[in-house]
């Protein structure tokens, strides 16, 4: 039966990702993020096979490279998926990762609930279903692997809160290893887990002081041993992240500008049967941050469950934890129905705290997902013991009514930028020496869809390229975070042509600047695929560099003689 439950989770995850299994020419709707993570998975595979430093890469942002430890490199997924990436490519690896994150998270919570909290397999299965496939999980899975990879959360909690005082040292070692793995999946999620666990412990201690006093020595010992193990294993990676090449300070965007609207908690997410899959909700910062959207039925049912099971310290602690994180996700100012109320939100009290000042407020609502899943599992387990059949039936019907509007629909897809045969087939190899770069057009140096990154990922990172979609420093002497590399005049010009379709007058100064920028990038060839306004971009490049030539579905300018 356990295998059937896990198989059902896997089947649902495959169904939700079917848009790409059916058509390899498409990406999930937040295409830029999928390209980023495809590149990260391809980079992890290359680091494994080439025995390269997995924390840094010079294949992107030439000539400076990228600090991967300071970006969402998901090495905890990329390294295990290396065989998949090498055999089937980065797109299949990404889709397998999405399936694994959704089904793995659901299965991990199912196992945790079944072994630790409930006696009913059905109750645990429903709880796992909510934890793995809630609207917030679906929204994150199609774009942010580091937030969807939550399958280690239940094992960490299982080790941390194991009953009894035996095996403390072994549990601490396992805890340290799990925390280390989680760092290489997503540090933001680990911060949320640590804060939620601390808040839960506080709530439980207030609800049952005697039990908390008995459990405290073993809990603190596990944390101490785990911190020691994780500290030793993570010392160098964390040094590299904060002090290594291309490290940065702060964030490239204002995290406070990404809160949830209070009305989002009762609204329908667009990736559900009750939502509109093509209209983004005005109640979330963007489609990938629809982290609440539980609907009125589930929230009302949760309140009823808390009132019914209030005597249990576990329920009180869970309810308090979920409520606090729901309020924090509303950001520094409360918004209702898209309108600012002027009422300050609780987030203001913690906005300046270390680590939290780098976290997106809207994502704090993800903590509410396992809280609601656990409350449902506890209630269904309790319902099983009721003697009155009509009451049992009524409870099960209420759960079904609350969950049906949340049934997810396949993740929406959009067309993928084409990878020219000149790139995919390796036609560039004869023109690009090992110490030179291939410059995709237009060079993307900010938070945008980067076709060049997609070319690189699909080609297995076999060439180096400038620009890209990542977070890095603003300059050699300025560690302030920014999206991508500092702009070069030529990249700004070409991007403006691609955006507007208008070619400005090209002067000799522009041509000299283009040569200077190409030297900075150590360019060998400039390659144009099929960007928006492709013809104006081609004309601009012809005026800057001279006539190009059409090769393998691309327009190519060989600039080796120009840059020396």
WODA-V176199 format. One line per field, one symbol per residue. ss: DSSP state (@ for helix, = for strand, . for the rest). psi: psi as a letter, one per 30 degrees, with the letter a starting at -180 (. if undefined). burial: I if it has 16 or more other C-alpha atoms within 10 Angstrom, else O. A space follows every 10 residues. Layout:
# WODA-V176199
ss: ???
psi: ???
burial: ???
This chain:
# WODA-V176199
ss: .@@@@@@@@@ @@@@@@.@@@ @@...===.. @@@@@@@@@@ @@@@@@@@@@ .....==... .....==@@@ ....@@@@.. .@@@@@@@.@ @@@@@@@@@@ @@@@@@@@@@ @@@@@@@... @@@@@@@@@@ @@@.@@@@@@ @...@@@@.. @@@@@@@@@@ .......@@@ @@@@@@@@@@ @@@...@@@@ @@@@@@@@@@ @@@@@@@.@@ @@@@@@@@@@ @@@@@@@@@@ @@@@@@@@@@ @@@.....=. ....@@@... .@@@@@.=.. .=........ ......@@@. ...=@@@@@@ @@@@@@@@.. ..@@@@@@@@ @@@@@@@@.. ..====..== ====.@@@@. .....@@@.. @@@@@@@@@@ @@@@@@@@@@ @@@@....@@ @@@@@@@@@@ @@@@...=.. ..===..... @@@@..@@@@ ......==== =......... @@@@@@@@.. .......... =====..=== ===.....@@ @@@@@@@@@@ .......@@@ @@@@@@@@@@ @.======.. ...@@@@@@@ @@@@@...== =..=====.@ @@@.
psi: eeeeeeeeee eeeeefgfef eejfglllei eeeeeeeeee eeeeeeeeeg hljfflkgfl hkgeakjffg lifhffeeef geeeeeefle eeeeeeeeee eeeeeeeeee eeeefeflfk eeeeeeeeee efgleeeeee efeiefffig ffeeeeeeee gkklglheee eeeeeeeeee eeefejeeee eeeeeeeeee eeeeeeeiee eeeefeeeee eeeeeeeeee eefgeeeeee effakgllka lfljffgill kefffglklf hlffljffjk kfflelffgi fchfleeeee eeeeeeeegf fkeeeeeeee eeeeeeeeff afkkkjhfkk ffkklfffff egkkefffkk efffffffef eeeeeeeeee eeeffkfjee eeeeeeeeee eefefgkllk kkllkkkkjk feeefgffef fjlfgllkjl kkkkhailkj eeeeeeefgg hflkllaljl kalflegjgk klkalkkkee eeeeeeeeef gkjlkkleee eeeeeeeeee fhkelkkkci lkheeeeeee eeeeflkakk khglkkjjge eef.
burial: OOOOIIOIII OIIIIIIIII OOOOIIIIII IIIIIIIIII IIIIIIIOOO OOOIIIIIII IIIIIIIIII IIIIIIIIIO IIOIIOOOII IIIIIIIIII IIIIIIIIII IIIIOOOIII IIIIIIIIII IIIIIIIIII IIIIIIIIII IIIIIIOIII IIOOOOOIIO IIIIIIIIII IIIIIIIIII OIIOIIIOII IIIIIOIOOO OIOOIOOIIO IIIIIIIOII OOOIOOIOOI IOOIIIIIIO IIOOIIOIII IIIIIIIIII IIIIIOIOOI IOIIIOIIII IIIIIOIIIO IIOOIIOOIO OOIIIIIIII IIOIIIIIII IIIIIOOIOO OOOOIIIOOO IOOOOIIIII IIIIIIIIII IIIIIIIIII IIIIOOOOOO OIOOIIOOIO OIIOIIIIII IIIOOIIIII OIIIOOOIOO OIOOOIIIII IIIIIIIOII IIIIIIIIII IIIIIIIIII IIIIOOOOOI IIIIIIOIOI IOIIIIIIOO IOIOOOOOOI IOIIIIIIIO IIIIIIIIII IOOIOIIIII IOIIIOOIOO OIOIIIIIII OOIO
